[in-house]
Amino acid sequence: MKRILVSLLIVHSMFITLRAKEGMWIPIFLEKYNLAEMQQMGFKLTAQDIYDVNNASMKDAVVIFGGGCTGELISGDGLLITNHHCGLGQVQRHSSVEHDYLTNGFWAMNRGEELPNPGLTVSFLEYMEDVTDEVFDGISGLNDEEKERKIQNNILKIRKEAEKEGKFSAQVKPLFYGNQYFLYVHKIYRDVRLVGAPPSAIGKFGGDTDNWMWPRHTGDFTLFRIYAGKDNEPAEYSPENIPFQPKKFFPVSIKGVNEGDFTMVFGNPGTTMQYIPSTEVAIIMDQRDPDRVKIRDKKLEIIGADMEKDAKVRIQYTSKYQGISNAWKKWQGEIKGLKRLDAVKKKQKFEQDFKDWAISANLWDTEFKPVFANFDSIYAVYKRYIKAADYYAEIVNSGTDIFSLAGQANLLLNAVENKKTDQLITLKKSLARSIPGIFKNYNQATDEKLFAALIPMLANGISEDFLPVGFKSKINSTNENELIEKYYRKSLLTDSLFWNKMLEEKSDKLILKLRKDPVFVLYNQLKIKNETDIAPVVAKATKGITDNMKIYMAGIMKMKQDQPLYADANLTLRVSYGKVEGYQPVDGVYYKHYTTLKGIMEKDNPEIYDYDVPDRLKELYEKKDFGRYESDGTIPVCFVASNHTTGGNSGSPVVNGNGELIGINFDRVWEGTMSDIMFDPEVCRNISLDMRFVLFIVDKYAGAGYLLDEMKIVE
């Protein structure tokens, strides 16, 4: 009997070790829920090595980069690495036709050559804390409206105390749909300088064709340096600032990765929806994703054609194109993955199991039956209105530059008409800084095509009752050329000189001319329709869904009280772990876990911008000048592992069992993009850039090997 028990334990242990691991786990709970399993899988450190508020730990080497990526420290002098696509906007802003850093790359050969990036920030987590009791303090006996007001007042009080008069930035975020609340306190550094970026033919190799795909050969990294005041505290940009001295930075391993190795991703995943009901999954799969893909098809077709024809347009629209295409391709994979998993039926099965549990616990009729009845009625409204909201979001709010300019101009006109003099002065100063950036990345011919193509899509894509009166018939009786001539080219909004004059003092009369501008009038008709008839209904439905999800989620937590549950991602620090492993996307095909420089050479095509391998890289390959980064006669480029990741994890450190940096997370495989909603251990894989390729590019390709001198490299 003992032998049988031991055998069963061994089998169970092997199952844990070999199975891909779902979950994005809160660091302070690792000891309780995850550490034993992590150590079985090959992690050799402690939970305190990952997160500790009293001593230096990995959390002190990880930052929120910009507004939605992750970065990590790799030296004691503030050297930071993140993804190329995370730093792309900064590289683009420094680029011009004369200094095309997108095409040619950029490398500072000393610290004096590092480029400042106004507006770019990195945020270090000081600590996180469960403040659920404080948030809910004093709400007993209050009605729903009073309860919400009390919760918000409590949150404001918690934040104010944590911010310590501006020294820190504090947020209180709900977890599990408001069943739990956490405080996150960050210190924000504002002097972040560009150190190095490979050319797009490396950093974006494969472009949108390879995006979300495996095998992958993209050198997706950029290097920045954080600067601080002489006290090592945050400071605005100054030539007098010094490199930031972190509490902790990651040692870089060039020992390599093997199939089955433990991996951990430590970053700031943005948004997941693991617990939504079957009805919402169906809406996403059958309506929302297809609608947004269709609109973005047209955007990408127009922008891509113009980028191909003109180098200046390529530079201007690189970041925009990437922003549009990234979700566009992800949504297509998400549809396919949800259908393959039969996700709606799986959700329905879980909901039936939940109902059976609730009945057995005598909770169904009193607590949860009303919730599911509410879901039915709310989602019926939500489905119809979210379709309109998606069209407005894709076309009016983010479809064209001229509508973006109309939105900014609208702020000016409102301030003038409402005689808000102080607000107008502040607004003009702000726009004087931002408007030149819009025009720098604006090509009128491209934007005209977008305007003429997207406006009819709006007119014909949604029900007429979601459009201004007469809009549909007016647009359908006007061809694309007439839309450009009658609206776009008669607008003053595309005239930078007009903007300069509007931003001068005593320009009220000029601003009032906007009332007759054809594009401005059209924009406001659409804006008012959206804000009056669509957005409030969507907001009300969304709140209703969230309120019901809070009750439903509390039930799930009670039903699974003996099992660890992870909260949906919300751009806060999380740990996911798994192992290096390939996968089988379809019958008869198995993808191994790594790619190499050989694959880059096999994809080389000088006729295609995204596959035109730089001559210097070809030369290094032909000479086999690989240095200490070589493995089996070539250079490893990327690898896949079974860590559960999402947007926001871009740039996250991927570490081995010793806590050494082995890769930089940058993507997921296309077959697994539905993991935001439903994780499939068979095919969900994160894609990481191997640090050996990073160091090879910095050292051998760029000749910036001096940067390696400040790193701790483990061989």
N, C-alpha and C positions, 0 to 999 in steps of 0.2 A: 504493500500500500504506500509506503514511504517513497519507493522508487517511482511509482506512478505520479505521486504528488510533485516530486522534484522535476520529473519530465514535463508535467503540465506547467510548472513555474518557468522552466527554461523556454518552452514554446511561447508562453505569454510574454516573457522578456524579449524574445526574438521578434514577436509581433510588434511590440512597442518600438523596438529599435528600427525595424524595417519599414514601418508605415509612415507615409507622409503625414505631417502634423498640421492640423488646422488650428488657427487661433492667432489673435493679436493681443498679447497679455500685458497687463499693467505691471510695471517692474516691481512695485512694492509688495506684490502678492506672489512673486516667483517662488519664494521659500515655501509658501503654503501649498501652492497648487502645481508647480511645474518643475522645481529643481531636481527632484528625484528622477523624473523621466528624462530631463535634459542630461543628467549625469550618466544615466543608462545609455544614452545615445552618443556619449563621448565628450560632454562638457566637463572640463577639469577644474573649474573655478567655483567660486561661491556666489550666492545671490548678491552679497555685499560688493563683490567685484564689479557687478553690473550697475547697481544703484545703491548709493550710500550718501546720506546728507551730511555726515560728519567727517568723512574721509574721501579722498579723491577716488573716483570710480569712473566706469565707462560713460556714464551719463554726462560727465564734465567734458567729454571729448566729442559730444554730439550736439548739433545745432539745428534749429529751423533756419533754412537758408532762404532769404527773400520771404515770399509769402506762402510758398507751398511745396518746398522741397526740403530734403535733409542734406546736411554736410557733416564732415568729421575732420577733426584736427589730426595731422600726421607729423607734427614737429613741435618742439618747445618754443618756436618762434612764430606761432600763430598761422602756420601754413595749413590751408584747408583744401580739401578735395570734395568735389560734388560732380554731378553729371554735366556733360557738355550741353545737354538740352536745358538744364537748369540755369546755366550761365550764359545761354545763347543770347538772351536779350542784352546783356552787358557787352558781349563781344560785338553784337550788331551795332550798338550805339557808338562804339569806338571805330566802326568800320566806315569806309568810303570807297569809291572806285579807286582812288589813289592808294589807300591803305586798306586793302581788302583782307581783314583778319579772318573773315568767314572762310574765304577760299584758301588763304595762305597760312592761317594760324597766327598766333602771337606768343612770343616768349620773352619775358623780361630777363635780361642777362645779369641784372643786379637789382637791388631793391629800389634804386633811384628810377628805374624804368617801369616799375609797377604802376598800373593805371587806376586812379580813383573812380568810384562809381556812386555818384550822388543818389541818395534814396535807397541804396541797397543796405539791408541790415541782416545780422545773424543774431539769433536768440538762444541763449543758454538757459536750460532749466535749472533753477536754483533748488526747488523742491516741489513735490506734489503732496497733497494731503486730502484725505477723505473728510469732507465738511458737510456730509448729509444731515447730521443732527443739527448743526448750526443753521443750515438753510431752512430746515423744517421747524425751527424753533418758533413757538407761538402761533402755529397755524390751526391747532386743534379747536374745533367748534366754529370756525369761520366758514362763510359760504365760498363758492368757487372764485368769485371775483376778489373778495377780500384775501383769500388764501394766496392767489397769484400775486397780488400787490405786496403782501407780507414777505413772500419768498423773494421777490425782486429787491425789496428793501434790505432783507438779510444779506443777499448776494452783494449789494453795493457796500454794505458795512464790512463784509469779509474782505472784499477787494481793496477798499480804502486802507484798512489796517495792514494788509499784506504789501501794498505798494510803497509804504514808508516814505510818503511825500515825494513820490516820483523816482525813487531810487530803483524800483523794480516795476515791471509790468505784470499785472495779475489778472487772471481769468478764472471764473467759476463755470465749469461746464457740466451739463447733465450726462449721465451714463445710464444705460438701460432705460431710455425714454423718460428720464426724470425720476427713476426709483432710487438713484444714487447721484451725488454731486461731488466733484473733485475740484480742488483749488490748484491752479498751476501758476507758479511764480517764476518769471523769466528776467534775466538781465540782458539788455539789448545793446549790441555794439553797432556803430553806424559808420565806421571808417573801414571799408572792406575793399581791397584793391585787387585788380586782375593781375595774376602772375603768369599764367600760361594757359593756352588753349590750342589743341591740335587743329589742323585744317579740317574743314567739313568733310573732306574725303576720308578722314580717319574718325573724327568725332561724331559724324553723322553718316558714316559709310553705310550704304544700302538705302538711305533715305526712307521715304514712306513705303517703298516696296517691302523692305525688310522689317519695318516697324511692327512690333508685336509678334514677330515671327522667330522661329527656331528652325534651322541653325542660324546663328547670328554672329556677325564679325565687326561690330561697331565699337570703336574706341571712345566710349561715351564718358569723357571726363573733362573737367577744367580745374585749374588751380587758382586759388585766391589766398590773400593773406589778411588777417584781421589786425588792425592797429588800435592802439589804446593811448590814453594819456600817460604821462610819466608815472602815475600812480597805478597803472594797469587797469584803470576803470574806463568805462565808455566815454568817448569824446567825439565831437564832430570832427570832420576831416581837417587835418592840419599837417603841414610838412614837418612839424615838430613832434608829431605822434610817433610812438615806438611800436615795434611788433609786440602783439599781445602774448603774454606768458600764461599758458593754460595750466590748470591743475593737473590735467591728464591729456595725453595724446596716444593714439594707437601705434604700436609697433607694426611694421609692415613685413609680412611673411612672403618669402619667395620659395618656400619649401614645396608649394604646389598643392593641388587638391586631387583627391582620388574618389572614385565612386564609393558611396557609403559613408564618407566623412561627415561629421557633425558640422552644421552651419547655423549661425544665428544672425538675424537681421535686427538692428537696433535703430529705429527711426520714428518718423512721425506720419503714420498712415492717415490719409485724409478722410475718406468717407466709405463706409460699407453699410449694407442693409440686410444683414443675415437673418433678421427675424420678421421681416415684412410678410403679410399674409398672401395667400395664393392669388387673390384678385389683383393686387398691385404688381405681382410678378407678371401676370398676364398682360396688364396694361403696358408695362415696360417692354416686354418681349414682342407684343403684337402691334403696339401703336407708337409709343414714345421713341424707341430706338429707330424703327423704320422711318418715321417722319423726319427726325433729325439727320439721319444718314442721307435721305433724299435731298434735303436743303443743302447740306454740306457737299454733296456730289457736285452741285452746280457751282458753289463757291470755289472749290478746289480746281474744277475744270477751267474756270476763267482765270484765276490767279496763277495756276500752274502754267498755262499757255503763255501768259505775259512774262513770267519769270524766265521761261525758256528762251524767249526772244531777246531779252534785254538784261545785261549784267546789273544795271542800276536798280531795276525793278526786283531782281533776284535778291539783292541786298536789302531793299526796302521791305520786302514781303516775306523774308525767310521766317521770321519769328511768328508772324500772323499765320502763315501757311502751316507751320508746325502745330500751332495752337488749334487750328481748325481740324487738321488731319488726325491728330492723336486720338481724340475722342471718337471721331468718325470711324476709324478702323476698329477701335476698341468695342464700339457698340455693335458692329457687325459680328465680331467674335462672340460677344455676349449673347446675341440672338441665337447664334448657332449652338453655343454651349448649353444654354437653357433648354433649347429644344432637344438636344442630345440627351440631357439628363432627365427629360420629361419633368422639368422643375415644378410646373403647376400641379401636376398630380402628386408629386412628392410632398409639396406644401399642403395639399388637401389631405393627404394621408396623415401628416403630422397634426393638422387641425382636428381630424377625427380622433386621433390618439389623445389630444389635449381635451377634447370634449368628454371622451370616456373617462379620463382621469378626473375631470371636474365633476362629473356626475357621481363617480365613486366617492369623491370628497365632499359631496353635498354642496357644491359651489356653483354648479352650472346655472340653474334657474335664477339664482339671486345675483351672481356676480358677472358671469361670462356670456350667458345667452344674450343679454342686452348689448354687450360689446360687439358680438358678431352680427347682430341685427343692425347696429349702427354702421358697421363696416359696409354692409350691403347698400344702405341708403347713401352713405357719404361717397363711396367709390363710384356710384352711378353718376353723381354730379361731377366728381373730380375727373373722371375719365373724359368727359366732354370738354370741360374747361381747361384741363391741362394741355389738351391738344392745341387749343388757341394760344395758350401761354407759351408753349414751345415754339410755335411759329413766330410770335412776337419777339421772343428772346433771340431767335436765330436770325431774324430779318430786320426788325426795327431796332433792337438794342445792340446787336453786334454784327449786322450784315455789311454795312458800308461806312466808310470814313465820313461821308457827308452827313449821315444821320448822327454820327458821334459828335461832329461839329455843331449840328443843330441842337443836340442835347446840352452842350456847353453854352451855346448862345441863349438857350432858353433860360438858363440861370441868370444871365445878365438882364434879359428883358424883365423877368419877374422882379428882380431887385429894383429896376428903374420904375416899373409900374406901381410897385408897392412902396416906393420912396424910402427904401432901406439904404441910406447913403453909406453908412459904415460897412454894411455887408457888401455893397457894390465895390468899395475900395479894396476890401480884402479879396474879393473874388477876382478883380482885375489883376491883382498881384499874383494870385495863384495861377490864373490862366496865362499870364505873361510867361510863366515858367513851363507850362504844359503844352500850349498850343504849338510852339515851334517843333516839339517832338512829333506831334501828329503830322505836321506838314513835311517833316524830314522823311517820314516813312509813308508818304502819300503819292500815288500816281493817278492823275485825274482820269486818264483813259481806262485804266483798270477799274477804278471805282465807278465810272459811268456804266461799264458793262455789268458790274455787280448790281447796281441800282436798277438797271433796265431788266435784268433777269429775275431778281428776287421779288420786286414789287408785284409782278403778276403771279408769282408763286403764292404770295400771301393772299392775294385776291381770290385765288381759286383753290387754295388748300384747306380753308376752314369755312365753317358755316357763315352765311352772310350776316347773321345776327351778331357775329363777333367783329364785324367791320363797321366803319363809319357809314352813315347813310349815303348811298350813291357811289361809294368807293369802288365796289366790284364792277358796276356797269361802266364807270368812267375809265377804269384801268383797262378793261377788256375792249373798250372802243379806241384805245390808244396803243399803237405799236411801239416796239422798243426804241426805234429812232425818235419817235415823237416824245416818248418819256424823257429821253436825254435832252432833246431840244426845248421842250415846253417847261420842263421842271429843272433838270440838273444844270443846264448851261445858262439859265436865267437866274440862278441863285448867286447871291453874294458870298455865300458861306465858304466857297472854295478859293476866295481871294485873300491871300495873306495880308495884303495892304489894307483891305477893309478891316481885318481883324486887328491890325496894328492901330488903326484909327479908333476902333471901338474900345480898345484897352487904354486909350489916352484919357486924360482928365476932361471933364465937360463934354462927354460924348453921348449924352442921353438922347438927343434928337436922332443921332445916327443909329443908335441901338433900337429906337422905336421903328426904324425902317424895316426891321425884321418881320413886323406884322404882315407885310406884303410880299415877303420872299416866298416863292412857290414851294420850295423844299421845306422851309421852316414851317409853313402852314400845313403841308402834308404830314410832316413829322408830328406836329402837335395834335392834329386830328387823330392820328393813330395812337399817340401817347395817351391822350385823354380817354379814348375808347378803352384802351387796355387798363388804365388805372381806375377807371370808373366801373366798367362792366365785367372785367375778367379777373384782374389781380385780386380784388377783395374776395371774390368767390373762391379762388384758388387758396388764398390765405386762410379763409374760414374752413374750407374742407381740409386743408393740411393740418390746421390746429385740431380739428375734430379727429382726424386720423391719429395724430400724436397723442391726444388725450386718451383715446381708446387703446392705443398701443401701450401706453403706460400701465393700464390695467391688465392687458393681455400679457405684457412682459413680466409683470409681478406674478402672474399665474405661472408663466413658464419657469421663472426662478423658483417658485414654490414646488412645482412639479419635479424640477431637476435639482432640488436642494442638496442632494448628495453628490452632485456632479459639478465640476468647475465649469463656469460659463465665462466667456470673454465678451466684453462690451463692444459694440460697433465702434469702428475707428472714428475719430473726431479731431485729427491733426494734433494729437498729443503723443507723448513718448510711449512707445510700445515695443515689446519683444516678440518676435516670431522665430521659431526654430524648426529645423528639419534636417535634411541630409542632401548631399550631392547625389543626384540621380537623374538618369535619362527617363524617357517615357515613350509610350506607344500611342500616337494620336489616332491612328486608324489601323484596321486589320492589315497585318503583314508589314507594317513599317515601325521600326524602333529607332529613336533618336538617341545617340550616345550623349554623354553629359558635357562634352567640351568641344570647342572649335579652336582652330589654329591659324597662324599666318598663312599657311598654305591655302586655306579657304579664301582668304582675301585675294590672293593672286589668281585663284580660279574664277573669281567673280569680276576681275578687272575688265573694264570696258571704257576706253577713253571717250567713246561717243556719248556716254551717259554721265552727267555731272556727279551723281551720287555713287558711281562705281569707278570713277577715274582715279586709280591708285597713284599716289604721288611717286615721282621718279626716285626720290630719296629712299622711300620704303622698298621699292623694287630693288634698288641697288643693295640695300642691306640684306634683303632676302637672297639675292643671287650670290652674294659673297658669304652668306651664312654668318654675318657679323652680328651674332646674337648675345655675346657676352655671357654674363652669369644668369641671364633670364631664360636661357635655352632649356627645352625639355624634349627629349627624344628627337633631336635634330631640327626643331622648329620652335616657335614662340606660341604658347597658349594665349588665346584671345578672350574667350568668354566661357562661362559654364552655367549650367542650370542646377537648381536645387528645389527642394519642396517646402520652401518657406512661404507662409501666407502673407502676401504683400498687396498693396494697392497704390493709387496715386498719393503722393506725399512721401512714399518710401523711395522715390527717385533720389539717388545720391546717398542712400543709407549705407553705413558700413556693414559688410558681411564678414563675420569673424569666425575663426575656427575654435576648437575646444579649448585652446590656450588663450583666447581673447585677442589673437593677432589678426590684423586686417589682411584678408585674402582676396577680397573683391569689393566692388562698388555695385550695389543693386541699381538697375536702370529700367527694367521692363518685366513683363510677364509674357508667357507664350500665348498665342492667339486662341488656342483651344481651351485656355483656362481663364479667359477674361471675365467669365460669369462668376468668378470667385468673390466678387463684391456682394453677390446675392446668395450664391451656393457654391461651396468648396468641394471639388472633386479630387481626392488624393491620387487618383490614377493619372491625371493630366495637368493639374495645377502646378506650374513651375515658375519660379522667379528667375530672371536672367541677370547675371552679374558679369561685370568686367573683371577679368583676372588682373591682380596687381602686378604680375610679372609683365604683362603687356604695357601697363601704365608706365612702369619704370623704364622699360625698353624704349618707349616713345620719348620720354623725357630725356633720357641719357643718350641713347644712340641716334635717334632721329633728330631731336631738337638741339642736341648739344648743350643742354641745360643741366648736366650732371651735378653741378654745384648744389642743386636743390636736394639731391639725395644725401648730401653730407649732413644736412640737419635732421634727417630721418633716422629712426632706429630700425634697421633692416635685419630681419631674422632669416638666416640661411639654413 
